[in-house]
């Protein structure tokens, strides 16, 4: 989720994580459902808002 804050497209996230773009989409879909957020953009904004907390671990 922390990578969403960077605003990079799925393809770039996939390359960075060493996984397929399809897997990135699946993870983002899972995150948005679990958080009750309707769109990737809102998830990215939430990730940006809590970026310090997400990267502290």
C-alpha positions as CSV (number, residue, x, y, z in Angstrom):
1,X,0.0,0.0,0.0
2,X,2.9,2.3,0.7
3,X,3.9,2.2,-3.0
4,X,0.5,3.5,-4.0
5,X,1.4,6.8,-2.4
6,X,4.0,7.3,-5.1
7,X,1.3,7.5,-7.8
8,X,3.1,5.1,-10.1
9,X,1.1,3.1,-12.6
10,X,0.5,-0.6,-12.0
11,X,3.2,-1.6,-14.5
12,X,5.9,0.3,-12.6
13,X,4.7,-1.1,-9.3
14,X,4.8,-4.6,-10.7
15,X,8.4,-4.1,-11.9
16,X,9.5,-2.7,-8.6
17,X,7.9,-5.6,-6.7
18,X,9.0,-8.3,-9.2
19,X,5.4,-9.5,-9.7
20,X,3.0,-9.4,-12.6
21,X,0.8,-6.4,-13.3
22,X,-2.2,-8.6,-12.9
23,X,-1.1,-9.5,-9.4
24,X,-0.7,-5.8,-8.6
25,X,-4.3,-5.2,-9.7
26,X,-5.5,-8.1,-7.6
27,X,-3.7,-6.7,-4.5
28,X,-5.1,-3.2,-5.1
29,X,-8.6,-4.6,-5.5
30,X,-8.3,-6.6,-2.3
31,X,-7.0,-3.5,-0.4
32,X,-9.8,-1.3,-1.7
33,X,-12.5,-3.9,-0.7
34,X,-11.0,-4.5,2.7
35,X,-10.8,-0.8,3.4
36,X,-14.2,0.0,2.0
37,X,-12.7,2.5,-0.5
38,X,-14.3,2.6,-4.0
39,X,-11.3,3.5,-6.1
40,X,-7.6,3.1,-6.4
41,X,-7.2,6.9,-6.3
42,X,-8.8,7.1,-2.9
43,X,-6.5,4.3,-1.7
44,X,-3.5,6.2,-3.1
45,X,-4.6,9.3,-1.2
46,X,-5.1,7.4,2.0
47,X,-1.7,5.8,1.5
48,X,-0.1,9.2,0.9
49,X,-1.8,10.6,4.0
50,X,-0.4,7.8,6.2
51,X,2.9,7.3,4.3
52,X,5.0,7.9,7.4
53,X,3.1,5.3,9.4
54,X,3.2,2.8,6.6
55,X,7.0,3.1,6.1
56,X,7.9,3.2,9.8
57,X,8.0,-0.6,10.1
